[in-house]
Amino acid sequence: MAKTRRPGIATILLELRRELKGRGIRVATLAEQMGVAEPTIWRWLRGEGLTLDRLDEICAVADLDLRDLISRGDDQQQERFTLAQERVLAADRGLALVFFAILHGAQRRDLEEEFGLPADRLDSHLERLERLGLIEAPVRGRIRSKMRRAVRWRRGGPLSVSFERTVKPLFMSMDFGSPDARYVSDMVSLSDAGRARVQALFEAMRDDIHVIGEQEEAARLEGREWSGVLMMVRPFDIGELTSEWRGKGARPAPAD
């Protein structure tokens, strides 16, 4: 009989942060009751220096049972969309936006106030997403995604095509010279295995980015806006980049 794969610490901590947020328990409260500094709590919630005793203590302060967190994170969240789920999301841009907002922490109030969704339309979207098996949306309580945050879709599939058509242009239209542009650009020689290692770094960095968002929400910082993050690595077409001085298409050097 196959062994049941237990959830990793990252999954358990994700469930813990969701529960703390849902119960309105702030890091400052945990720090005060546990007699430690707030930065220490934040490090523990990222898994840095966290012992089992400290995890139990956090759960006790929050009136949580660690066993519930483990069972809740135990393979309940799916890693990939079904083809049917992809097709429905790709065909309805509004529905897809609501789902991906929920996937990244949005709740009813966020969707109504920040996204401007009327209550009846929001309820309709939530019902469809529940029927698709993508979320759990109790009448009272937090909406919860049934998909992992790092959910994957098919290369060349419905969502991939939809991303190319609707989301990619939003990133590519950014004014890279504007004062609020935040990006890093570099050039390095990598094998396919090296690019796969970079992709793994992106996946780890995504978790850290969400922790920053959670910290800012907990601190109730003003001026927060939903922000897109795109991390990518791809081979350059060196022939295209160097066509200016390689034979055909070469331009004459400017006169001194």
C-alpha angles and dihedrals in degrees: 000000000000117000119246110246110233120218118261125239091261091059092046091049090049089055090046093052090048091052093048090050092046092051093047093241109154128207089242089060093050091047092051095048094044095044097236136112121272094243088058091055091049090051091050091050087056089050096252111144091345115154126195090248091055091046089052090048092052090049091050093051090049092044091241131140113229089212089060091053091050094048092044092054093042103116092305093123116071123227099207138039119239115240090250091054091050092050094051094046093045091051095052115048094186093051091048092050091052092049096049091045089054090045087059097046108278117147134192094278092051092049093049099042104031100030095036095230115163112235095245094050091046091052089051091052092047092051091051092048090050091050088051089054093241101117145014112227113179117191088244121028138036125324109239129199116229090204126079116254089243092052114165131219132198120278105246091007128128096280093044090054091045091051091053091050102042114013105035093059089056090060096040092051092062116124099238090194097055119112092243095050111119116188144127123220126185143153125224137157109247138167121226088263089052091052089051089055090051089051089054089053089052090053092052092045091052090063090050091050090054090049088056089052091050091049092052092047091050089050089048092227116188124234096041115153132179103264130194120230121196121179117180144162124190139157116265121232094238091187090060093045094050100037089106091075102022112093112271113052093016115149123220115256113258115259117254 
